């Protein structure tokens, strides 16, 4: 997956950890089935995907709690700090 974000920087530790997890918990698909599944998931991505510009395993892509009931995804690259998406967790505020 490519990204057009000029602030993208690969986090090698996160990538290595994800690869280790993938070996521990495989999808259960054969090689061709896995490729077809990945292509299918790429096609299903919404045009309004807020994470479309974020590359995989970016050092600057962070997430955490915001105000009560919010889970925030944000970029923390110097000069590009901004909120990407806010997920509301209703069970925390009810």
N, C-alpha and C positions, 0 to 999 in steps of 0.2 A: 504494500500500500504506500502510495506516495502522498506527500503533503506539499502545499504551496506556502506554508507558513515560514517566513524568513527567520523566526525565532526558534524553530524546531531543533532540538538536540537530543540525540538518542541516549537513553539511560541503559547502559549495558547490563547493570546489575538487575534491573527490573526485567529486561528481556531474558536474561539467563534464568531468573526465578520462574518466569512464565513457561519457558521451555521445559524446566524440570517438572513443573506441575502438569504440563501436557503429557509427559511420559508417565507420571503417576496415575493420571486420570484421562486416558485416551477417549476420543469420541466414540470408539467402537466401530469405526467405519474402515473399509479397505481404502487403499491409496486413491483409486479413481472416485470412490464414493465421497471421500473427504474433499477432494478437489471440487467435485460437483456441488457439494454442500457449501463450501466457502464461496464459490461463484454465485450460488443461489442467494446466500445471505448478503452479498455485495449488491445484487440486483434489488433486494428488498429494502435496502436502506432508503429512508425517506429523503425527499429533496430538501425538506426542512430540518435535516439532521444538524443539531447545534454543534456536534463534534466533527463535522465534515472536514474542517481545516486542521484538526489536530492529528498529528502523526502518531503511530504506535510507539509506546514506551517513551514519551517525551518527558524530559527532566522537569519541564516547567508546567506540566499539566498536574494540577493538584485538586484535592477535594476535601471537604470537611463540613462541620456544622456551622451554620450561619445563625440567624435569629432563631428563637424557638420554633420548631416545625419546619426548618429549612435545611436542606443538604445542598451545598454549593460546590459547583465545579468551576475552576478558575485557572487562568494563566498567570504565572508569577514571574515571567521573563522580564528582566529589567527594561523598562521603556514600553512594555506591552501588557502591563497588569490590567486585567479586566475579568469580569464574571462571564463565563461561557453559558452556564445553565444553572437554574435553581429548581431543585426537586422538592416539592412540599410533602411533608410527612404529617398527615392529619392526626394520626394517633398520638403525636407528641403535644398537640395543642388542644385536644378535646378533653 
